[in-house]
């Protein structure tokens, strides 16, 4: 049951939990009609104008939890979706003059406007929304800070201008521009944007005959508490019905080994290159800087590398990635690879936690196991700069002493600026590491904790990690053959 003290995360978590529970119990029939009344009983609204609107929002969230687009009832293709009933029709007049306006003689705002959108009324300046082009020059020019910028939070957060205002005042997402970074999801104060879930398909696999393997992202360490290790998660996923768990740090080690060789080859050719492990970053290049697509490393991501390793060992395995990234949901589809060459499905930590709750499984403290998948370098892929450090470690272990220079970009804006420099041939560094989430995967939108608190827990855990060398870890699996490169 929800109430006025619940946050967006609480609402989302409750819906995912209830849908997961119904799926495990085989009681999904008519859930969209009955569950809203179970979650919100009575007639008193908790956080909206009326309980009927609240229940409609819950109903649409239930649809998303089943990978159904609330707008048309069809399966979701883009993982980032608008919840129509939740969009509060934020003001679309971006720049507005406040009562702080002194109607000064300088008229800096009028002089700055190139579209004759500003006039002086009796008491203050006025911006005509029909003429305003939202260039922001008046906002910058006003000496009294009397002009406010009230751009919708989702539009402000989107790094690629993929969110626009629709005909009815609600926002629309341009799927061709969207890079699936989910910045809009995190920024919307009304919870009107969310990610679709394929959790039900995962549960069906767990009920099936094929062995299902959980591929857990290195960012999981510390996510569930300082005492909850990868061994804790391994025990929990087995109780859920998974055959076993593999730490994706091993895939990161394979990526470091492969990408280091690719970097050196590109370095000698004088070719700039970018990393390929962040799917939102790859989307940014392909959709907004297509002329730079051939500069993306052809090495697959750690998720894909781990899936290929598991499928090389277990031919009929189903691989489910569990991590903090929403963009991974599109990578596990057919955006980058042919079916069968990547993880089959993706769960965020939110969805994974909902499934644990649905089966009443608690993560119990377990000490570090003697056999850890992946090195300490692979585990640190989750932090901004971690890929660069790991690749340089691989170069050192290969005996390569060439000094390569890397631009480490943390956040969408840093990535965009570096790509602009590369586009015009002015990027001074040899290579570029791109992480769309500031701080790296540890601040991904599918996390359960705030990044700062989570980082502290993670750092405590990594102090106890096994500090093996990258190449030694890779060589343990050298008898299995699979490609480390995507098709180009």
Secondary structure, DSSP 4 states (H G I P E B T S, - for coil): ---TT--HHHHHHHHHHHHHHHHHHT--TTHHHHHHHHHS-SS--SSSS-HHHHHHHHHHHHHHHTTB-TTTSSBPSSSEEE-GGG--------EEE-TT----SS-HHHHH-SSS-EEE-SSSEEE-TTT-----HHHHH-TT--EEE---HHHHH-TT--EEE-TTSSEEE-TTT-----HHHHH-TT--EEE---HHHHHHHHHSSS-EEEEE-GGGTTTT-TT--HHHHHHHHHHHT-SEEEETHHHHHHHHHHHHHHHHHHHHHT--EE--S-HHHHHHHHHH-GGGGGGB--BPPHHHHHHHHHHHHSTT-EEEEEES-STHHHHTTTSSS-TTSS-SEEEEHHHHHHHHHHTT------PPPSS-SS-HHHHGGGSTTHHHHHHHHHHHHTT------EEEEESHHHHHHHHHHHHTT---SSEEEEESSTTSGGG-TT-SS-HHHHHHHHHHHHTTS----HHHHHHTTTTS----B---
